[in-house]
Amino acid sequence: MELPELLRKSAEKEFARYCEGKVPPCFRNEVRVSFRIDGDSVTLFEERITLSNPSGWSGRRIAQFRYQPDLNQWSLHYPVARDAWSLYLNAGPTLNLKRLLQALDDDPFHSFWQ
């Protein structure tokens, strides 16, 4: 299911702002944080220059935010396997993406940024 248009635009702005502020400008030629919206979820990636090809980037999944339309809320998930995610229990579902992004950064369990 696709995100409603207004919610998608709001999420795009919030994630773009987050990604832009995550890496200091002096390191952006080596590392970046990006996101991809797919249906009703947003996946956050950390990308780095590959050693074998300096013009190429390789990425790893950091977090996934899933919108639940029946609850009108977002939930935060962390990667556990190649294509698997687990619900992050330290931050409950909310409509406030800023709250979930803050939980991502505050993560005392190191489930995301390793």
C-alpha positions as a Markdown table, in Angstrom:
| # | Residue | x | y | z |
|---|---|---|---|---|
| 1 | Met | 0.0 | 0.0 | 0.0 |
| 2 | Glu | 1.3 | 3.5 | -0.9 |
| 3 | Leu | 1.6 | 6.3 | 1.6 |
| 4 | Pro | -1.1 | 9.0 | 1.3 |
| 5 | Glu | 0.3 | 11.9 | -0.7 |
| 6 | Leu | 0.4 | 14.5 | 2.1 |
| 7 | Leu | 2.0 | 12.0 | 4.5 |
| 8 | Arg | 4.6 | 11.0 | 1.9 |
| 9 | Lys | 5.6 | 14.6 | 1.2 |
| 10 | Ser | 5.9 | 15.2 | 5.0 |
| 11 | Ala | 8.0 | 12.0 | 5.4 |
| 12 | Glu | 10.2 | 13.0 | 2.5 |
| 13 | Lys | 10.9 | 16.4 | 4.0 |
| 14 | Glu | 11.6 | 14.9 | 7.5 |
| 15 | Phe | 13.9 | 12.2 | 6.2 |
| 16 | Ala | 15.8 | 14.5 | 3.8 |
| 17 | Arg | 16.4 | 16.9 | 6.7 |
| 18 | Tyr | 17.6 | 14.0 | 8.9 |
| 19 | Cys | 19.9 | 12.6 | 6.2 |
| 20 | Glu | 21.3 | 16.0 | 5.4 |
| 21 | Gly | 22.2 | 16.7 | 9.0 |
| 22 | Lys | 23.6 | 13.3 | 9.8 |
| 23 | Val | 27.0 | 13.5 | 8.1 |
| 24 | Pro | 29.2 | 16.6 | 8.4 |
| 25 | Pro | 29.9 | 18.3 | 5.1 |
| 26 | Cys | 33.6 | 17.5 | 5.2 |
| 27 | Phe | 32.8 | 13.7 | 5.1 |
| 28 | Arg | 30.1 | 13.7 | 2.5 |
| 29 | Asn | 32.4 | 12.7 | -0.3 |
| 30 | Glu | 33.1 | 9.4 | 1.7 |
| 31 | Val | 29.9 | 8.6 | 3.5 |
| 32 | Arg | 26.2 | 9.6 | 3.2 |
| 33 | Val | 22.9 | 8.7 | 4.7 |
| 34 | Ser | 20.0 | 8.2 | 2.4 |
| 35 | Phe | 16.4 | 6.8 | 2.4 |
| 36 | Arg | 14.1 | 5.0 | 0.1 |
| 37 | Ile | 10.3 | 5.0 | 0.2 |
| 38 | Asp | 8.7 | 1.7 | -0.9 |
| 39 | Gly | 5.0 | 1.4 | -0.5 |
| 40 | Asp | 4.2 | 2.3 | 3.1 |
| 41 | Ser | 7.7 | 1.9 | 4.5 |
| 42 | Val | 10.8 | 4.1 | 4.5 |
| 43 | Thr | 14.3 | 2.4 | 4.7 |
| 44 | Leu | 17.3 | 4.4 | 5.9 |
| 45 | Phe | 20.7 | 3.5 | 4.5 |
| 46 | Glu | 24.3 | 4.4 | 5.3 |
| 47 | Glu | 26.4 | 4.5 | 2.1 |
| 48 | Arg | 30.2 | 4.6 | 1.8 |
| 49 | Ile | 32.6 | 4.8 | -1.1 |
| 50 | Thr | 33.8 | 1.4 | -2.1 |
| 51 | Leu | 37.5 | 0.7 | -1.9 |
| 52 | Ser | 37.6 | -1.2 | -5.2 |
| 53 | Asn | 35.7 | 1.5 | -7.1 |
| 54 | Pro | 36.0 | 5.1 | -5.7 |
| 55 | Ser | 33.2 | 6.3 | -7.9 |
| 56 | Gly | 30.8 | 3.6 | -6.5 |
| 57 | Trp | 28.9 | 3.5 | -3.3 |
| 58 | Ser | 27.9 | 0.5 | -1.2 |
| 59 | Gly | 25.2 | 0.7 | 1.4 |
| 60 | Arg | 23.9 | -1.0 | 4.5 |
| 61 | Arg | 20.4 | -0.9 | 5.9 |
| 62 | Ile | 20.2 | 1.1 | 9.2 |
| 63 | Ala | 16.5 | 1.3 | 10.0 |
| 64 | Gln | 13.0 | 0.9 | 8.6 |
| 65 | Phe | 10.0 | 3.0 | 9.4 |
| 66 | Arg | 6.6 | 1.4 | 8.6 |
| 67 | Tyr | 3.4 | 3.3 | 8.4 |
| 68 | Gln | 0.3 | 1.5 | 9.7 |
| 69 | Pro | -2.7 | 3.2 | 8.1 |
| 70 | Asp | -5.3 | 1.5 | 10.3 |
| 71 | Leu | -3.6 | 3.0 | 13.4 |
| 72 | Asn | -2.3 | 6.2 | 11.6 |
| 73 | Gln | 1.1 | 5.6 | 13.1 |
| 74 | Trp | 4.7 | 4.8 | 12.3 |
| 75 | Ser | 6.8 | 2.0 | 13.8 |
| 76 | Leu | 10.5 | 1.6 | 14.0 |
| 77 | His | 12.3 | -1.6 | 13.0 |
| 78 | Tyr | 16.0 | -2.7 | 13.0 |
| 79 | Pro | 17.7 | -5.1 | 10.6 |
| 80 | Val | 18.2 | -8.7 | 11.9 |
| 81 | Ala | 19.0 | -10.6 | 8.7 |
| 82 | Arg | 19.4 | -10.0 | 5.0 |
| 83 | Asp | 15.7 | -9.4 | 4.4 |
| 84 | Ala | 14.3 | -9.4 | 7.9 |
| 85 | Trp | 13.4 | -6.7 | 10.3 |
| 86 | Ser | 12.4 | -6.7 | 14.0 |
| 87 | Leu | 10.2 | -4.2 | 15.8 |
| 88 | Tyr | 12.3 | -1.9 | 18.0 |
| 89 | Leu | 10.5 | -2.1 | 21.3 |
| 90 | Asn | 12.2 | 0.8 | 22.9 |
| 91 | Ala | 10.1 | 3.2 | 20.9 |
| 92 | Gly | 6.4 | 2.7 | 20.5 |
| 93 | Pro | 4.4 | 3.4 | 17.4 |
| 94 | Thr | 3.7 | 7.1 | 16.9 |
| 95 | Leu | 2.6 | 9.6 | 14.2 |
| 96 | Asn | 5.7 | 11.7 | 15.1 |
| 97 | Leu | 8.6 | 10.7 | 12.9 |
| 98 | Lys | 10.9 | 13.1 | 14.8 |
| 99 | Arg | 10.3 | 11.0 | 17.9 |
| 100 | Leu | 11.3 | 7.8 | 16.1 |
| 101 | Leu | 14.3 | 9.4 | 14.5 |
| 102 | Gln | 15.4 | 10.6 | 18.0 |
| 103 | Ala | 14.9 | 7.0 | 19.3 |
| 104 | Leu | 17.1 | 5.8 | 16.4 |
| 105 | Asp | 19.9 | 8.2 | 17.5 |
| 106 | Asp | 19.5 | 7.6 | 21.2 |
| 107 | Asp | 19.4 | 3.8 | 20.9 |
| 108 | Pro | 21.1 | 2.4 | 24.1 |
| 109 | Phe | 21.1 | -1.1 | 22.6 |
| 110 | His | 23.1 | -0.3 | 19.5 |
| 111 | Ser | 20.5 | -1.9 | 17.2 |
| 112 | Phe | 21.0 | 0.6 | 14.4 |
| 113 | Trp | 24.3 | 2.5 | 14.1 |
| 114 | Gln | 27.1 | 0.0 | 14.8 |
